[in-house]
Amino acid sequence: VTLVERRILLNPGPATTSEGVKRALVIPDVCPREAEFCALYADVRHRLAALCGDPREVAAVPLVGSGTAALEAAMTSFVPADGLALILDNGDYGERLVRIAATHGIPHRALAPGWGRPLAPAEVDEAVAGLEGRATHLVFVHHETSTGMLNPCEPLLDLARRRGLKTIVDAMSAFGALPVRVGEGGADAVVSSANKCLQGMAGLAFVVATRALASAARALPRRTLSLSLADELDHLESTGQSRFTVPPQIVSALHRALVELEAEGGPAARYARYSRSMAALEGGLRALGFELLLAPEHQSRILVAVREPEEAWYDFASLHDALYAQGYTIYPGKAGRARCFRLSVLGDIDARDVEGFLAALAAYVTAARARS
Ligand SMILES: Cc1ncc(COP(=O)(O)O)c(C=O)c1O
């Protein structure tokens, strides 16, 4: 017996969750300061760290909040007042990183090649050189969820290492599907949340950072109390507890989601499933006459931005409502940008679900075209 109806969410998280993850929400009431809960929390932290490095060298710090809270935690904790962050911005989430820096008075420069445009590592290298040794951190988005652009993570990490910069990667909609290494040969910190490619519930985000970066943060003045990663990590490691209230049910669901990720075969197997779903989705969209925003070489296999048809039959709200009534959630584009809507295959869905969606979409399009 399934707990509730299964819906197919094609928004980029919170995503369709498995039956197991939904069931993991229902646990006996437990105080998050009890040893029983601390053991579960420690295992979640261990699994998050092990997904990107050696847990002896890297540490995972979960935080209660959405992904943006964890991004604010990483930037306020790791970039010192006498540092300079070079922030790469080729979409809404890159722009959000710039806004976080501006909000907290973090010294920064933005390199913005334009919304939806690829980031060229050579241009980034030039920008770093132009800062004449003042840049200390490179901050960028791995998968730019506003367009589906996959930014060149490895080349950017390589150039940062060559230039002696610390790296903070917003891997919000990549972590769990696209591997990112933290530590030796990888990033210094990655930030993500429970409810995207990890396929858990919304409400928890996290930072995985090298212990070296976390311990350097101890010496810096705190910019916020609840988002101080140095203080939170110290407390976690000395007591097993968070300093603040943690939602045990959401942690339980994330634990189950991490076990399911391992059972699926890890991030590579998950990305392969997403790739099969995306192949079905792109094929179906093209067959219906839709155009995609990005060139295939830049687009992830996680999300596609679809150009809105400039035809009389098309109306996003009515398309959305018709599909929603059949159990499919689609996602608008970002207002004021290229006219597009977005579809993501992250979550506990597969190519068969995508085929079901495409059949519903085809029926809508045929009827709407006939009406107009
Ligand atoms: C790349 C990226 N960064 C940051 C965020 C912000 O996350 P949240 O909405 O959970 O605060 C998102 C959310 O979609 C994202 O995709």
The ligand as an SDF file (V2000), in Angstrom:
LIG
                    3D

 16 16  0  0  0  0  0  0  0  0999 V2000
   22.3740   26.1640   -8.0790 C   0  0  0  0  0  0  0  0  0  0  0  0
   21.4690   26.6010   -6.9810 C   0  0  0  0  0  0  0  0  0  0  0  0
   21.9490   27.3940   -6.0190 N   0  0  0  0  0  0  0  0  0  0  0  0
   21.1850   27.8180   -4.9990 C   0  0  0  0  0  0  0  0  0  0  0  0
   19.8640   27.4520   -4.9060 C   0  0  0  0  0  0  0  0  0  0  0  0
   19.0410   27.9640   -3.7730 C   0  0  0  0  0  0  0  0  0  0  0  0
   18.5380   26.9390   -3.0180 O   0  0  0  0  0  0  0  0  0  0  0  0
   17.2960   27.1760   -2.0550 P   0  0  0  0  0  0  0  0  0  0  0  0
   16.1410   27.5850   -2.9120 O   0  0  0  0  0  0  0  0  0  0  0  0
   17.1290   25.8210   -1.4350 O   0  0  0  0  0  0  0  0  0  0  0  0
   17.6770   28.2140   -1.0730 O   0  0  0  0  0  0  0  0  0  0  0  0
   19.3010   26.6320   -5.8850 C   0  0  0  0  0  0  0  0  0  0  0  0
   17.8890   26.2490   -5.8330 C   0  0  0  0  0  0  0  0  0  0  0  0
   17.2900   25.8170   -6.7920 O   0  0  0  0  0  0  0  0  0  0  0  0
   20.1240   26.1950   -6.9490 C   0  0  0  0  0  0  0  0  0  0  0  0
   19.6340   25.3950   -7.9110 O   0  0  0  0  0  0  0  0  0  0  0  0
  1  2  1  0
  2  3  1  0
  2 15  2  0
  3  4  2  0
  4  5  1  0
  5  6  1  0
  5 12  2  0
  6  7  1  0
  7  8  1  0
  8  9  2  0
  8 10  1  0
  8 11  1  0
 12 13  1  0
 12 15  1  0
 13 14  2  0
 15 16  1  0
M  END
$$$$
